[in-house]
Amino acid sequence: MNTLTYKGYIGSVSFSEKDNVFFGKIEGINGLVNFEGESVKELTETFHEAVDDYLAYCIEEGIESHKSYSGSLNVRISPETYS
């Protein structure tokens, strides 16, 4: 999956050949926030606007914003397991 990152948020990126447009959504948040653009530059700009709008909305509504998941999974095992 292609992604964009901004302020710790991850945006998925897809392309619609039918509509000739890039589109995506902010991943890992409680809600659906979409963005789109006809070029990579426009897609990046609308992604940044979407994140900024999401953060402003959370402040306005007094709700906690959620950051996207990092995509990594940390597992701790005892030293005896890997010795």
Buried (B, 14 or more C-beta within 10 A) or exposed (E): EEBBEBEEBBBBBEEEEEEEBBBBBBBEBEEEBEBBBEEEEBBBEBBBEBBEBBEEEBEEEEEEBBEBEEEEEEEEEEEEEEE
